[in-house]
Amino acid sequence: MPHRVIRFLLVDDITENLVALEALLRRDGLEIHKAQSAAEALELMLVNDYALALLDVHMPDTDGYELAELMRGTDRTRRLPIIFVTAADMDETRRFRGYEAGAVDFIFKPVDPVILKSKCEVFFQLGEQARDLARQRDEMRAIAQHRDRAMARLKAHSDNSPLATIEMDCSLTLRVWSQGAERIFGHKARDMVGRPVDQTGWLPAETIDTLRGWIAADDAQDAAPRYATEAVACHADGREIACEIYASSLSEPEGQHKSLTLQVLDITERRQAEAMRSLLIGELNHRIKNTLANVQAIARQTLRQSAGLQDFDRSFSGRLQALSRAHSILSDATWSSAPLDNLIEDQIKAGTLAADRLKRCGPKVQISPESTLRLALTLHELGTNAQKYGALSVSGGEVLLSWTCEGDGLVLQWQERGGPPVSTPQRSGFGLALIGASAAGDDGSVEVDWQPQGVIWTIRLAQGVKPMAGAPPVQTTAPPAILVEATLKGRRVLLIEDEPLVAMDLSYELEDVGAEVVAVARTLRDALVAAEQQRIDLALLDGNLGGEKVDEVAAILRRRGIPFCFVSGYGREHLPADFITVPIVQKPVDPLKLRAVLQKMVSAPEVVATV
């Protein structure tokens, strides 16, 4: 900011007098303005500030006394110091009139330069002081404005911050309670400021003791001590709020007037998420181990009851596929519950039940996850037994499937008719034992009536069932046809799979139908090279290779016009988005479905290659 200059105003109707005065007063830092009439002087005083006015007493029209009186009548010039310059002898009357008009002194003509300079020096110095004070005032005003803007910004950041800003003195009496604190804890600032923290019910006693310890530990060092802790605070409505507290203890060099500033972060949702994650991980481990235990039990019992390896493979694979499909149904429902209709439709799609030979009747209900897995195995065993020995083993046979709600449970009846004559079996195989064990579940029951015209199974689920309101009907889809293996003979296949055991199993399946596995790629780099360079007719592409996406591999296969399918445990939504019409074979792989998909790719390669 530029310094203001110091100005003197000289008023005299004689030009020579003005020139002489100006010559005597000229100095660095002083700006001299001259006027030869009262009107000209008043005009200058309207636009300029002066430290001193020297007025000639005797001027035509308006003399110096009259000009001084005019100056005293205006706020702008009322406090301007005036020195009268006169050549007349000064009597008491004139002197009194001059002082009454506002003069601070008189200078007599002829002017003594020493007296003139000494008297004017006083007002020049006063002007310098006034200028310095004005500069300091402006600087302080600018500092205050900058401070106010900074405080306003700080308050705005504090009010909009997810953190609560709280300040308390050395006795832990609250002094600042920000809007963030109001949002997090529900207490208004007017209800908190001025109160000791231990009387608010906001923090537990052990946390308050921690705050006191922080205050006591402050030894007035140059750097403010910083502290952190976690606590459970109380919301205004009584809820518990999990918090992270970060604190700074401030004090003067003598150690007096200590204060504590807190920044508090609400971590309640994070704690809940961590607890939920821990619960989900525990539940996942539980489900995985239960599933593996079930698979182990199914494998051992199926092996015990099988006549040979081929019989074991067929029975075990079917049961494993039923369990896998049930998991997929539950995954689509986020493991909350699954519609019973979906389980039935799944058996139809798998070929275990024939849609045109199944009659069903019952309300739309949802089944709990545990009951869903058991009921999926039960329906698979019932359908498989009906195909082997019961109503579905001959033409004209059919199955009547009906169910009703019973409290929180379900009563499901499976009735066969039109099949071979039925008699009570002499021995109970694993399939029948599996129906009894799986269907009954917790507090359930299974009853079987071997009627000559057809067996009747009555299955009761005691809990885990709830009616569905307004669910759309499920459309029946015909099961995939079992294709002729000859069409795959001699086909050169690229197998892209990162799990060695799965790759080995798929290789055996392909070789069993006469296909040739020309390469197995287990990494994305190997898959890109093989897809680009190998001479192949078909490709099986895993949906994910060691955590890496396979979009580039699929793009190469499409560009080369090579039919391919995804082999993955993922659903369609997790596979490359640009290949939504490419077939998917779900893991664990059903050999019959794999062959069906491959034969379809061989019979219409242009459809797959141009999607």
Residue pairs with C-beta under 8 A, 6 or more apart in sequence:
1 135
1 138
1 139
3 131
3 135
4 49
4 131
4 134
4 135
5 29
5 30
5 31
6 29
6 30
6 31
6 51
6 124
6 127
6 128
6 131
7 30
7 31
7 32
7 33
7 48
7 49
7 50
7 51
8 25
8 30
8 31
8 32
8 33
8 50
8 51
8 52
8 53
8 54
8 120
8 123
8 124
9 33
9 34
9 35
9 41
9 44
9 45
9 48
9 50
9 52
9 53
9 54
10 18
10 21
10 22
10 25
10 32
10 33
10 34
10 35
10 54
11 34
11 35
11 36
11 37
11 38
11 41
11 53
11 54
11 55
11 56
11 59
11 64
11 67
12 18
12 21
12 34
12 36
12 56
12 59
12 85
13 36
13 37
13 56
13 59
13 60
14 36
14 56
15 36
17 56
17 85
18 34
18 36
20 111
21 54
21 85
21 111
21 116
22 32
22 34
24 111
24 113
24 116
24 117
25 32
25 116
25 117
25 120
26 32
27 124
29 124
29 128
30 124
33 44
33 48
33 50
35 41
35 43
35 44
37 59
37 61
37 62
38 59
38 61
38 62
38 66
38 67
38 70
39 62
41 53
41 55
41 67
42 67
42 70
42 71
45 53
45 71
45 76
45 77
45 80
46 76
50 80
51 81
51 123
51 124
51 126
51 127
51 130
52 80
52 81
52 82
52 83
52 120
52 123
52 124
52 127
53 71
53 80
53 81
53 82
53 83
54 82
54 83
54 84
54 85
54 107
54 120
55 64
55 67
55 68
55 82
55 83
55 84
55 85
56 64
56 84
56 85
56 86
57 63
57 64
57 65
57 84
57 85
57 86
57 88
57 98
58 64
58 86
58 87
58 88
59 67
62 70
64 84
64 85
64 86
65 84
65 97
65 98
65 101
68 82
68 84
68 98
68 101
68 102
68 103
69 101
69 102
71 77
71 78
71 80
71 82
71 102
72 78
72 101
72 102
81 104
81 123
81 126
82 101
82 102
82 103
82 104
83 103
83 104
83 105
83 106
83 107
83 119
83 120
84 98
84 103
84 105
84 106
84 107
85 106
85 107
85 108
85 109
85 111
86 94
86 106
86 107
86 108
86 109
87 108
87 109
87 110
88 94
90 106
90 108
95 106
98 106
105 119
107 115
107 116
107 119
158 165
158 178
158 179
158 180
159 178
159 179
159 180
160 179
160 180
161 178
161 180
162 180
162 265
162 266
163 180
163 263
163 264
163 265
164 178
164 180
164 181
164 183
164 184
164 185
164 262
164 263
164 264
164 265
164 266
165 176
165 178
165 180
165 181
165 261
165 262
165 263
166 174
166 176
166 177
166 178
166 181
166 261
166 262
166 263
166 264
167 174
167 175
167 176
167 259
167 260
167 261
167 262
168 174
168 175
168 197
168 211
168 259
168 260
168 262
169 175
169 257
169 258
169 259
169 260
170 215
170 257
170 258
170 259
170 260
171 196
172 196
172 197
172 198
172 208
172 211
172 212
172 215
172 260
173 194
173 195
173 196
173 197
174 192
174 193
174 194
174 195
174 196
174 197
174 200
175 193
175 194
175 259
176 193
176 261
177 187
177 189
177 192
177 193
178 189
179 189
181 187
181 189
181 192
181 264
182 188
182 189
184 241
184 264
184 266
185 202
185 233
185 234
185 235
185 236
185 241
186 235
186 236
186 237
187 200
187 202
187 236
192 200
192 202
197 203
197 208
197 211
198 205
198 208
201 234
202 233
202 234
203 211
203 231
203 233
203 234
204 231
204 232
204 233
204 234
207 229
207 231
207 233
207 245
210 229
210 231
211 247
211 260
214 225
214 227
214 247
214 249
214 260
215 249
215 258
215 260
217 225
217 249
218 225
218 249
218 250
218 251
218 255
218 258
219 255
220 251
220 252
220 253
220 254
220 255
224 248
224 249
224 250
225 248
225 249
226 246
226 247
226 248
227 246
227 247
227 248
227 249
228 244
228 245
228 246
228 247
229 244
229 245
229 247
230 242
230 243
230 244
230 245
230 267
231 243
231 245
232 240
232 241
232 242
232 243
233 240
233 241
233 243
233 264
234 240
234 241
235 241
240 268
241 266
241 268
242 266
242 267
242 268
242 270
242 271
243 264
243 265
243 266
243 267
244 264
244 265
244 267
245 262
245 263
245 264
246 262
246 263
246 264
246 265
247 260
247 261
247 262
247 263
248 260
248 261
249 258
249 259
249 260
250 258
250 259
250 260
250 261
251 257
251 258
251 259
291 323
291 327
294 323
294 373
295 320
295 323
298 316
298 319
298 320
298 323
298 434
299 316
301 430
301 433
301 434
302 312
302 315
302 316
302 319
302 430
303 312
303 316
304 430
305 315
305 429
305 430
305 431
306 312
306 315
306 316
315 384
315 431
317 590
317 591
318 352
318 380
318 384
319 377
319 380
319 381
319 434
320 588
321 350
321 588
321 590
322 347
322 350
322 352
322 376
322 377
322 379
322 380
323 373
323 376
323 377
324 586
324 587
324 588
325 346
325 350
325 376
325 586
326 338
326 343
326 346
326 372
326 373
326 376
326 377
327 373
328 571
328 586
329 338
329 342
329 343
329 346
329 372
329 376
330 338
330 369
330 372
330 373
331 571
332 571
335 369
336 369
337 366
337 367
337 368
337 369
337 372
337 464
337 466
338 366
338 367
338 369
338 372
339 364
339 365
339 366
339 367
339 468
339 471
339 474
340 362
340 364
340 365
340 366
340 367
340 375
340 403
340 410
341 364
341 471
341 473
341 474
342 474
343 367
343 372
343 375
343 376
343 379
344 353
344 358
344 360
344 379
344 401
344 474
345 474
345 475
345 476
345 477
346 376
347 353
347 379
347 380
347 383
348 354
348 355
348 358
348 476
348 477
348 478
348 479
349 477
349 479
349 480
350 380
350 479
350 590
351 479
351 480
351 592
352 379
352 380
352 383
352 384
352 387
353 379
353 383
353 386
353 392
353 399
354 392
354 479
355 476
355 477
355 478
357 391
357 392
357 397
357 398
357 399
358 398
358 399
358 401
359 398
359 399
359 400
359 401
360 400
360 401
360 402
361 400
361 401
361 402
361 403
362 401
362 402
362 403
362 404
362 412
363 403
363 404
363 405
363 467
363 468
364 467
364 468
364 471
365 403
365 405
365 410
365 465
365 466
365 467
365 468
366 465
366 466
366 467
366 468
367 375
367 410
367 461
367 464
367 465
368 463
368 464
368 465
370 441
370 442
370 464
371 441
371 461
371 464
371 465
374 438
374 439
374 441
375 412
375 438
375 439
375 459
375 461
377 434
377 438
378 434
378 435
378 438
378 439
378 459
381 431
381 432
381 434
381 435
381 438
382 414
382 435
382 457
383 392
383 399
384 431
385 431
385 432
386 392
386 393
386 397
386 399
386 416
386 419
387 393
389 420
390 397
390 416
390 419
390 420
390 422
390 454
390 455
391 397
391 398
391 399
391 416
391 417
391 418
391 419
391 454
392 398
392 399
392 416
392 419
393 419
393 420
394 418
394 419
394 420
396 418
397 416
397 417
397 418
397 419
398 416
398 417
398 418
399 414
399 415
399 416
400 413
400 414
400 415
400 416
400 417
401 412
401 413
401 414
401 415
402 412
402 413
402 415
403 410
403 411
403 412
403 413
404 410
404 411
405 411
405 465
405 467
406 460
408 462
408 463
408 464
408 465
408 466
409 444
409 460
409 461
409 462
409 463
409 464
409 465
410 460
410 461
410 465
411 458
411 459
411 460
411 461
412 458
412 459
412 460
412 461
413 456
413 457
413 458
413 459
414 455
414 456
414 457
414 459
415 454
415 455
415 456
415 457
416 422
416 454
416 455
416 456
417 453
417 454
418 454
419 454
421 452
421 453
422 450
422 451
422 452
422 453
422 454
422 455
423 450
423 452
424 450
425 432
425 450
432 448
435 446
435 457
436 446
439 446
439 457
439 459
439 461
440 446
440 459
441 461
441 462
442 462
442 463
443 462
443 463
444 459
444 460
444 461
444 462
445 459
445 460
446 457
446 458
446 459
446 460
447 457
447 458
447 459
448 455
448 456
448 457
448 458
449 455
449 456
449 457
449 458
480 592
480 593
480 596
481 596
482 592
482 595
482 596
483 595
483 596
483 599
483 600
484 599
485 513
485 514
485 595
486 514
487 599
487 602
487 603
488 510
488 513
488 514
488 515
488 595
488 598
488 599
488 602
489 513
489 514
489 515
490 514
490 515
490 516
491 514
491 515
491 516
491 537
491 538
491 598
491 602
492 515
492 516
492 518
492 534
492 535
492 536
492 537
492 538
493 510
493 515
493 516
493 517
493 518
493 536
493 537
493 538
493 539
493 540
494 517
494 518
494 519
494 521
494 530
494 531
494 534
494 536
494 538
494 539
494 540
494 562
495 503
495 506
495 507
495 510
495 517
495 519
495 520
495 521
495 539
495 540
496 520
496 521
496 522
496 527
496 530
496 531
496 539
496 540
496 541
496 542
496 545
496 550
496 553
497 503
497 506
497 520
497 521
497 522
497 540
497 542
497 567
498 522
498 523
498 542
498 544
498 545
498 546
499 542
500 522
502 587
502 589
503 520
503 522
505 589
506 540
506 567
506 589
506 594
507 517
507 520
509 589
509 591
509 594
509 595
510 516
510 517
511 517
513 595
513 598
515 538
515 598
518 534
518 535
518 536
519 530
519 534
519 536
521 527
521 529
521 530
521 531
522 545
523 545
523 546
524 545
524 546
524 548
524 550
524 552
524 553
527 541
527 545
527 550
527 553
528 552
528 553
528 556
531 539
531 553
531 556
531 557
531 560
531 562
532 556
532 560
536 562
537 562
537 563
537 602
538 562
538 563
538 564
538 598
538 601
538 602
539 557
539 562
539 563
539 564
539 565
540 564
540 565
540 567
540 585
541 550
541 553
541 554
541 557
541 564
541 565
541 566
541 567
542 550
542 566
542 567
542 568
543 550
543 566
543 567
543 568
543 569
543 570
543 574
543 575
544 550
544 568
544 570
549 576
550 576
551 576
551 578
554 564
554 576
554 578
554 579
554 582
555 578
557 564
558 579
558 609
558 611
561 605
561 609
562 609
563 601
563 602
563 605
563 608
563 609
564 582
564 601
564 608
565 582
565 583
565 584
565 585
565 597
565 598
565 601
565 608
566 575
566 579
566 582
566 583
566 584
566 585
567 584
567 585
567 587
567 589
567 594
568 574
568 575
568 584
568 585
568 586
568 587
569 586
569 587
572 580
572 584
575 582
575 584
579 611
581 611
582 608
582 611
583 597
583 600
583 601
583 608
585 593
585 594
585 597
601 608
